[in-house]
Amino acid sequence: MQLSNRITAIKTAWAAAIPTVPLYYQLAPENTVCPFAVLRIGPVTPGEQDITNKDWEATATIVAYETTDTAILSLNDSIVNLFERGNISGFYSSTVQSAEIDFNYGDQMAVWSASISVSLLWTI
């Protein structure tokens, strides 16, 4: 399934498309400040297979955090632009399934969040 290679490809595409917002895999460091985003990989399932290739499919969720409503809307649009039929190396399909904007109160601050669900397909 070569999942490590796929995560690296996503992080590389992210760095090129959204360089001012760090992307972390699964967890952000404890003292991370906005803006930042976290990539979470959901179930990975096998797809079609032939003699030489096997397809894989995963649902990923990107949760992004910002300090203002206008900033989170802009970041949401950037993420959707990257993943909606995006040309990410190693994937033959990348489509956005849903996007949600929310507001959270924390101990020290109030942050806006965007949660974008993406379907990813690749062949090895």
Phi and psi in degrees as a GROMACS rama.xvg file:
@    title "Ramachandran Plot"
@    xaxis  label "Phi"
@    yaxis  label "Psi"
@TYPE xy
50.4529  47.9011  GLN-2
-63.773  -37.3681  LEU-3
-59.4145  -42.082  SER-4
-62.7001  -37.5111  ASN-5
-68.6152  -40.8051  ARG-6
-63.8908  -41.6039  ILE-7
-61.3227  -41.948  THR-8
-62.8389  -40.7559  ALA-9
-64.7664  -45.2349  ILE-10
-63.6144  -36.6378  LYS-11
-66.6418  -45.7725  THR-12
-63.6468  -39.0187  ALA-13
-61.7399  -48.7167  TRP-14
-58.8439  -34.3992  ALA-15
-76.2123  -36.9092  ALA-16
-89.0737  -34.1759  ALA-17
-134.806  66.723  ILE-18
-68.9353  -19.4376  PRO-19
-87.2072  -4.64933  THR-20
-120.674  114.392  VAL-21
-67.0757  142.98  PRO-22
-114.42  125.692  LEU-23
-111.563  155.333  TYR-24
-100.657  122.841  TYR-25
69.4212  -52.9331  GLN-26
-136.075  143.08  LEU-27
-93.2047  150.395  ALA-28
-56.8156  153.276  PRO-29
-57.045  -39.3945  GLU-30
-99.4977  24.2186  ASN-31
-66.867  139.175  THR-32
-114.265  155.448  VAL-33
-66.6131  146.752  CYS-34
-87.5371  151.423  PRO-35
-162.904  168.817  PHE-36
-142.373  155.704  ALA-37
-127.104  131.817  VAL-38
-98.2675  123.974  LEU-39
-120.973  126.558  ARG-40
-95.2632  126.459  ILE-41
-88.2572  -153.385  GLY-42
-60.2229  137.911  PRO-43
-109.875  122.69  VAL-44
-124.53  146.67  THR-45
-74.5368  150.431  PRO-46
-117.047  -140.279  GLY-47
-64.836  153.634  GLU-48
-142.213  140.769  GLN-49
-127.05  -164.643  ASP-50
-60.0613  -38.0182  ILE-51
-114.291  -16.7665  THR-52
-128.898  152.771  ASN-53
-134.826  133.368  LYS-54
-88.9003  148.546  ASP-55
-131.32  149.429  TRP-56
-135.924  139.324  GLU-57
-142.119  150.141  ALA-58
-104.522  125.365  THR-59
-114.412  151.757  ALA-60
-124.15  129.289  THR-61
-108.836  119.738  ILE-62
-110.584  119.108  VAL-63
-112.864  148.84  ALA-64
-127.262  137.159  TYR-65
-143.641  168.907  GLU-66
-97.7194  -14.5  THR-67
-132.483  160.391  THR-68
-66.149  -39.9378  ASP-69
-69.0085  -36.076  THR-70
-67.0255  -39.7053  ALA-71
-70.9676  -34.412  ILE-72
-65.1007  -40.9582  LEU-73
-65.1586  -44.7218  SER-74
-65.2464  -39.7493  LEU-75
-57.6406  -46.4325  ASN-76
-61.7357  -40.2292  ASP-77
-63.7521  -40.9931  SER-78
-66.7116  -45.5306  ILE-79
-60.2605  -43.4392  VAL-80
-60.794  -35.5799  ASN-81
-69.7279  -42.5802  LEU-82
-96.7963  -21.9405  PHE-83
-74.5938  101.525  GLU-84
55.0711  33.5577  ARG-85
-71.053  158.762  GLY-86
-100.106  77.6146  ASN-87
-98.4999  124.687  ILE-88
-52.4227  131.429  SER-89
92.7146  -7.67072  GLY-90
-114.176  138.746  PHE-91
-96.9097  -10.2131  TYR-92
-151.991  138.347  SER-93
-146.097  113.579  SER-94
-134.454  143.289  THR-95
-80.1517  130.371  VAL-96
-94.8571  -38.1319  GLN-97
-163.237  160.789  SER-98
-142.56  138.61  ALA-99
-138.403  136.012  GLU-100
-109.53  138.296  ILE-101
-144.706  166.115  ASP-102
-126.35  134.023  PHE-103
-128.694  136.6  ASN-104
-96.2027  133.498  TYR-105
-122.621  -178.367  GLY-106
-59.3458  -47.4852  ASP-107
-100.929  -22.3812  GLN-108
-156.92  171.921  MET-109
-115.073  129.248  ALA-110
-127.167  150.668  VAL-111
-94.8443  145.546  TRP-112
-133.691  151.096  SER-113
-126.182  132.875  ALA-114
-119.175  115.617  SER-115
-116.039  123.006  ILE-116
-97.6844  132.153  SER-117
-131.213  138.199  VAL-118
-98.1255  126.216  SER-119
-119.578  135.094  LEU-120
-130.665  138.233  LEU-121
-149.038  163.67  TRP-122
-125.287  139.605  THR-123
